[in-house]
Amino acid sequence: MVRAVITGVGGRMGSALVRVVRDTRGMAVVGGTAPRGSTLVGQDVGAAARLEPLGIPVVEDLSAALETGGAQVVIDFTTPQASVAHAKTCAKRGVGLVIGSTGLSEGDRAEVEACARQVPIVMAPNMSVGVNVVFKVAAELARMLGEDFDVEILETHHRMKKDAPSGTALRLAQGIARVLGRDESDFTLARQGQMGARPAREIGLQTLRGGDVVGEHTVFFFGDGERVELTHRASSRDQFANGAARAAKWLSGRAPGLYDMGDVLGLEP
């Protein structure tokens, strides 16, 4: 039985994680947190996630949640700042961590990497199994199509998403750039005014925000007289939660290190 603590249980992802982990065979929710000062602190974790009570109180400090229940892993879909703090707590406590938060800076990532020297951590911009397969397929398409196709990535999310472009879009672009011998200096995040001819090495990333869209990503490969499109559409947050639960179970017994969903799914780079 993999015993998990869920951070941010009152949020959209946090509540989905509580429900999915509760319903996943071989897993159990043994703790949950909410931000300091939240009205959810002290309530039952199940009730805070809009489910039936689980008999576990919501706490505001991850250390307190780890003191009871014998937690083996923490699943965190919160904010970059909170995720870094949670990584440090897990490192001190010897508890594995799954991070699904997006928008982490290079500095944030460096701090998480330092914590991963002490405990196993899975960190990915998107926990969906389908999206992680798309990462691999997109890179393979870029390799096969080659330099004669222009690459553009369009991502759409709900109006409340804070970071842009999405971590998923950036991961798609990074994987494509790697196989084409390019880097992030070739990324174009916005266009306005007189841009001139499109540079041959450019990889465009465009962002749409609106409504309650869970997440959509399309990679376009534009050639002369033809184009190839690769699309992933998420209609529910459950696939993120299911992927995170799969990652949490996979972490059991792993050596310290920083892993991603490619490792969890056995996808070769």
C-alpha positions as CSV (number, residue, x, y, z in Angstrom):
1,M,0.0,0.0,0.0
2,V,1.5,3.3,-1.1
3,R,0.5,6.0,1.5
4,A,0.2,9.5,0.0
5,V,-0.1,13.0,1.2
6,I,-1.8,15.4,-1.2
7,T,-1.0,19.1,-1.1
8,G,-3.6,21.8,-1.9
9,V,-6.5,19.5,-1.4
10,G,-9.1,22.2,-1.9
11,G,-7.9,23.2,-5.4
12,R,-9.2,21.7,-8.7
13,M,-6.2,19.4,-9.1
14,G,-5.9,18.7,-5.4
15,S,-9.5,17.5,-5.1
16,A,-9.1,15.4,-8.2
17,L,-5.9,13.8,-6.7
18,V,-7.6,13.0,-3.4
19,R,-10.4,11.2,-5.3
20,V,-8.2,9.4,-7.7
21,V,-5.7,8.3,-5.1
22,R,-8.5,7.2,-2.8
23,D,-9.9,5.0,-5.6
24,T,-6.6,3.6,-6.9
25,R,-5.9,0.0,-5.9
26,G,-2.8,-0.2,-3.7
27,M,-2.9,3.5,-2.6
28,A,-4.3,5.4,0.3
29,V,-4.6,9.1,1.2
30,V,-3.0,9.6,4.6
31,G,-2.8,13.4,4.7
32,G,-3.6,16.7,3.1
33,T,-2.6,20.3,3.2
34,A,-4.1,23.7,2.4
35,P,-2.4,27.1,2.2
36,R,-1.6,28.9,5.5
37,G,-4.7,30.8,6.6
38,S,-7.1,28.8,4.5
39,T,-10.6,28.2,5.9
40,L,-10.1,24.5,4.9
41,V,-7.4,24.0,7.6
42,G,-8.9,21.8,10.3
43,Q,-11.6,20.4,8.1
44,D,-11.6,16.8,6.9
45,V,-9.5,16.1,3.8
46,G,-12.4,14.3,2.1
47,A,-14.8,17.2,2.8
48,A,-12.3,19.8,1.6
49,A,-12.0,17.8,-1.7
50,R,-15.8,17.8,-1.9
51,L,-16.0,14.0,-1.1
52,E,-17.2,12.0,1.8
53,P,-15.1,12.4,5.0
54,L,-11.8,10.4,5.2
55,G,-11.2,10.9,8.9
56,I,-8.0,13.0,8.2
57,P,-7.7,16.7,9.1
58,V,-6.3,19.2,6.7
59,V,-3.2,20.9,8.0
60,E,-1.3,23.9,6.7
61,D,2.2,22.5,7.2
62,L,3.5,19.6,5.2
63,S,5.8,18.5,8.0
64,A,2.7,18.1,10.2
65,A,1.0,16.0,7.6
66,L,4.1,13.7,7.3
67,E,4.2,13.1,11.1
68,T,1.2,10.8,11.1
69,G,0.0,8.1,8.7
70,G,3.4,6.8,7.6
71,A,3.4,8.7,4.3
72,Q,5.7,7.4,1.6
73,V,5.1,10.0,-1.1
74,V,3.8,13.5,-1.5
75,I,1.9,14.5,-4.6
76,D,2.1,18.2,-5.3
77,F,0.2,20.3,-7.9
78,T,0.4,23.8,-6.3
79,T,2.7,26.7,-7.2
80,P,6.4,26.9,-8.0
81,Q,7.3,28.5,-4.6
82,A,5.2,26.0,-2.7
83,S,6.6,23.0,-4.7
84,V,10.2,24.0,-3.9
85,A,9.4,24.3,-0.2
86,H,7.6,20.9,-0.3
87,A,10.7,19.4,-2.0
88,K,12.9,20.6,0.8
89,T,10.5,19.2,3.4
90,C,10.4,15.8,1.7
91,A,14.2,15.8,1.4
92,K,14.5,16.3,5.2
93,R,11.9,13.7,5.9
94,G,13.1,11.1,3.4
95,V,9.8,11.0,1.6
96,G,9.4,10.7,-2.2
97,L,7.7,13.5,-4.2
98,V,5.7,13.9,-7.4
99,I,5.6,17.4,-8.7
100,G,3.0,18.4,-11.3
101,S,3.3,22.2,-10.8
102,T,4.2,24.3,-13.8
103,G,6.0,27.6,-14.2
104,L,9.1,26.7,-12.2
105,S,12.1,28.9,-12.9
106,E,15.6,27.7,-13.6
107,G,16.4,28.5,-10.0
108,D,13.4,26.6,-8.7
109,R,14.4,23.6,-10.8
110,A,17.9,23.7,-9.4
111,E,16.6,23.6,-5.9
112,V,14.4,20.6,-6.7
113,E,17.4,18.9,-8.3
114,A,19.4,19.4,-5.1
115,C,16.6,17.8,-3.1
116,A,16.5,14.9,-5.5
117,R,20.0,14.0,-4.4
118,Q,18.4,12.8,-1.1
119,V,15.0,11.5,-2.2
120,P,13.4,10.3,-5.5
121,I,11.3,13.0,-7.2
122,V,9.2,12.7,-10.3
123,M,8.7,16.2,-11.9
124,A,6.9,16.7,-15.2
125,P,5.0,19.6,-16.8
126,N,2.2,17.2,-17.6
127,M,1.4,13.9,-15.9
128,S,-1.0,12.7,-18.7
129,V,0.1,9.4,-20.2
130,G,-1.2,10.5,-23.6
131,V,0.7,13.8,-23.5
132,N,4.0,12.1,-22.6
133,V,3.6,9.7,-25.6
134,V,2.9,12.8,-27.7
135,F,6.3,14.3,-26.5
136,K,8.0,11.3,-28.0
137,V,6.0,11.2,-31.1
138,A,6.4,14.9,-31.8
139,A,10.2,14.6,-31.5
140,E,10.2,11.6,-33.8
141,L,8.0,13.4,-36.4
142,A,10.4,16.3,-36.3
143,R,13.4,14.0,-36.9
144,M,11.7,12.3,-39.9
145,L,10.3,15.4,-41.5
146,G,13.5,17.3,-41.1
147,E,14.6,20.9,-41.7
148,D,12.1,21.6,-44.6
149,F,9.1,21.8,-42.3
150,D,8.3,24.9,-40.2
151,V,7.3,24.0,-36.6
152,E,4.6,25.9,-34.7
153,I,2.9,24.9,-31.3
154,L,-0.5,26.2,-30.2
155,E,-1.7,25.7,-26.7
156,T,-5.0,26.5,-25.1
157,H,-6.0,26.6,-21.4
158,H,-8.7,27.9,-19.1
159,R,-8.8,31.6,-18.1
160,M,-7.3,30.9,-14.7
161,K,-4.0,29.4,-15.8
162,K,-1.1,31.6,-14.6
163,D,1.9,30.6,-16.7
164,A,2.3,31.1,-20.5
165,P,3.3,29.3,-22.6
166,S,2.3,26.1,-20.8
167,G,5.0,23.8,-19.4
168,T,3.7,21.2,-21.8
169,A,4.1,23.4,-24.8
170,L,7.7,24.3,-23.7
171,R,8.5,20.6,-23.2
172,L,7.2,19.8,-26.7
173,A,9.3,22.6,-28.2
174,Q,12.4,21.5,-26.3
175,G,12.1,17.9,-27.5
176,I,11.7,19.0,-31.1
177,A,14.5,21.5,-30.8
178,R,16.8,18.8,-29.4
179,V,16.4,16.5,-32.4
180,L,16.7,19.3,-34.9
181,G,19.9,20.7,-33.3
182,R,18.2,23.9,-32.1
183,D,17.7,25.4,-28.7
184,E,15.5,27.9,-26.8
185,S,17.1,30.9,-28.6
186,D,15.1,29.7,-31.6
187,F,11.8,29.9,-29.8
188,T,9.4,32.7,-30.7
189,L,6.7,33.3,-28.1
190,A,4.9,36.3,-29.7
191,R,4.7,38.1,-33.0
192,Q,3.6,41.7,-33.6
193,G,4.3,44.3,-36.3
194,Q,6.7,43.9,-39.2
195,M,8.4,40.6,-38.5
196,G,10.0,40.0,-41.9
197,A,10.3,36.5,-43.3
198,R,10.0,33.6,-40.9
199,P,13.5,32.4,-39.9
200,A,14.1,28.8,-41.0
201,R,15.1,27.6,-37.5
202,E,12.2,29.3,-35.7
203,I,9.9,27.3,-33.4
204,G,6.8,29.3,-32.6
205,L,4.8,28.9,-29.4
206,Q,1.4,30.6,-29.4
207,T,-1.0,30.8,-26.4
208,L,-4.8,31.0,-26.0
209,R,-6.6,31.5,-22.7
210,G,-10.3,31.3,-22.1
211,G,-13.3,29.5,-20.6
212,D,-12.8,26.3,-18.7
213,V,-10.5,24.5,-21.3
214,V,-8.5,21.9,-19.4
215,G,-5.7,21.8,-21.9
216,E,-5.2,21.5,-25.7
217,H,-1.9,21.3,-27.5
218,T,-1.3,21.1,-31.3
219,V,2.1,20.8,-33.0
220,F,2.0,21.9,-36.6
221,F,4.7,20.9,-39.1
222,F,4.2,23.1,-42.2
223,G,5.7,22.0,-45.4
224,D,5.3,23.3,-49.0
225,G,2.0,21.9,-50.2
226,E,1.3,19.8,-47.1
227,R,1.2,20.0,-43.3
228,V,1.1,17.5,-40.5
229,E,-0.8,18.2,-37.2
230,L,-0.4,16.3,-33.9
231,T,-3.0,17.2,-31.3
232,H,-3.7,16.2,-27.7
233,R,-6.9,17.4,-26.0
234,A,-7.6,17.0,-22.3
235,S,-11.3,17.0,-21.4
236,S,-10.8,16.1,-17.7
237,R,-8.2,16.7,-15.0
238,D,-8.5,13.0,-14.1
239,Q,-5.9,12.0,-16.6
240,F,-3.3,14.2,-14.8
241,A,-4.3,12.8,-11.5
242,N,-4.2,9.2,-12.8
243,G,-0.7,9.8,-14.2
244,A,0.4,11.3,-10.9
245,A,-0.9,8.3,-9.0
246,R,1.0,6.0,-11.4
247,A,4.1,8.0,-10.8
248,A,3.7,7.9,-7.0
249,K,3.4,4.1,-7.1
250,W,6.4,3.8,-9.5
251,L,8.5,5.9,-7.0
252,S,8.2,3.2,-4.3
253,G,11.6,1.8,-3.6
254,R,13.4,4.0,-6.1
255,A,16.9,5.5,-5.5
256,P,17.2,9.2,-5.0
257,G,17.2,11.1,-8.3
258,L,15.2,13.4,-10.5
259,Y,12.8,11.5,-12.8
260,D,10.1,12.4,-15.3
261,M,7.1,10.7,-16.7
262,G,9.2,9.3,-19.5
263,D,11.0,7.2,-16.8
264,V,7.7,6.2,-15.3
265,L,6.2,5.0,-18.6
266,G,9.4,3.5,-19.9
267,L,9.7,5.8,-22.9
268,E,13.1,6.1,-24.3
269,P,14.4,9.7,-24.8
